[in-house]
C-alpha cells in the first residue's frame, strides 16, 4: 500500500509545549523543531474519516510512548492535536534472513503496519537514481577553463 501524501504545518507553540512537558522529551525543544516545520502523514492511504498522523518525537523512556501529531480537515477547518501514545507492538519476522522489523506507528493505528506501507516519493527517487546517469555537480563544465594559463611561454632569457 502507498503512503498517504497529506502534509500539514506543525502548530509550533503547541508542539513546543507538548515536547517540553512530555516524559522523555528533548532538553531543548526549539532545537528539534523549526517554526516553519511541515510533516507528512506516515500512514497508508486512507479516506477522510481517518485522522492523518505524523511522528514528532521518540520519548527517552522505558514504556515505549512517542509524541505524534494528528490532524483532520483542510484549510481553515483543519484541526490538530498532539498526543503521547504507545507504540504498535506488531513485528514482521523474516525467517529466511532472520530479521525483525517493528511497526513504526502508534498502537491501534488504522490500516496496515508501517512495514507494509511504501513511500511513493521514495520509490520515484530510487527509480530515477537507478535509471539516470550520475553527474558530478562539482565538475567543471566550462570548456574555456583549459586554455587559461598563468605561465609565460615567451622568455627573453639567453
N, C-alpha and C positions, 0 to 999 in steps of 0.2 A: 504494500500500500504506500502511496506517496504521502509525504508530509504536508500538512496544512501550510498555506503560504500567507496567512494573515499576519500583519505586523502592527504593533502599537507603540506609541511613545510611552516611556516609563513615567508614571507620576512621581517625579523626582523627590519631592519633600516627603511624601507618604512612604516611598521606598527607603529613604534615609532613616526615617523614624522606625520602620519595621526592622531594618538592619541593625540599628543601634540598640533596639530593645529585645531582639531575639537572643535566646540562649545559643552560644556558639557563633555569634555574629562576628563580623570583622571589627578590629580595633578602631579603624578609621574609615567609616562608611563612605565618605566623599572620595576616598582613593580608589574605591572599587566600582563606583557608579558615576557616570558622567551626567551632567544636567540635560543633555540632549540625546540621551541613550534611547535606542529603539530595540525592541525584542520581537522575535519571530515565534509564532506558535509552534511548539515542538510536537504536538500530537499528530496522528494520522489525519487524513482528510475527514471532515465531519460536517454535519449540517448546522444551521444557525441555532438549533435547540441546545447545542453543547457549547459550554464556555471554552474559549481559547485558553491556552496555558503555556507559560514560559518559565523556565528555571532561572532564579535570580542569584541564590547563594546556597552553597553547601555548608551546613552548620558543622562546627567542630565539636560535636557531642557524640555520645555513645548510643543514643536512641534513634539514629537514622532519620532525622527530620530536617527538611530543607525549606527555604523560602521560595515560594512560587508566586508569580503574578498571573491572575486570572482576569479575563475581560470578555465582555459581550457587547453587542450593539455596534453601531457605526456612527461616525461624525459626532454631532452634539449629543447623541443618545448613547454614546459609549460609556460603559460603567466598568471601573477597575476595582479589584480587591487584591490585597496581598495576604497570604496565609502561610503559616509554617505547617507543613503537612508531612506525614510519614511516607517513606519511600515504598514503592511497589516491591513486594517480596519475590516476584517472578524471576526465574533464571532460565536460560537456554543452555542446555548441556550438549556439546557435540562429542559423542562417544568415540568418533574416529580420531579427531585431533586432541581430544581431552581438554577442550577449552570450555570455560563457563562465561557466559555473557549475562550480566544482570540488566534488568529493565531500568532505564534511567528516569522513568516517570514516577509520579506520586501514586500512592495506594488507591485503589478503586478508580483509576482513570478510565475514561471511556475509550472504546476502540481497542486496536491491537497494541501489543507491547512495543517498546522502542526498538527492539531488535528486529521487528517486522516492518518498520517504517523507514522509507528511503527518502532522503533529501533530493528533490528534483533538481535543484541548482547544483548540488554537489555532483550528481551524475553528469550533468551537462558540462561542468568544468573538467571532470575527469575525461569525458569523451573527447572534448576539444584538445586537451593536453596530449592525448594519445594520437590524434589524427593530424595536428598541426606541427610543422617542423619547429624545433627550438630555435629561438633567436636570442642573441646576446644583446640586451638593452644598452650595455656599455660599449659595444663595438663601434668603432669609428666608421661612419658611412660616408664621410666627406672624401672624395677621391683626390681633391687638391692637396690634402694634407701630406701626401707622399712627396710632393715636389718642393716643399719648404725645407730650407737648409740654412743652418747658421754658420756653415763653414765656407770660407772663401777659397775657391779653386785657382784664382788668378793671383799669383805671387810674383813680386819683382825681385825676389832674393836670388843671388847668383848660385 
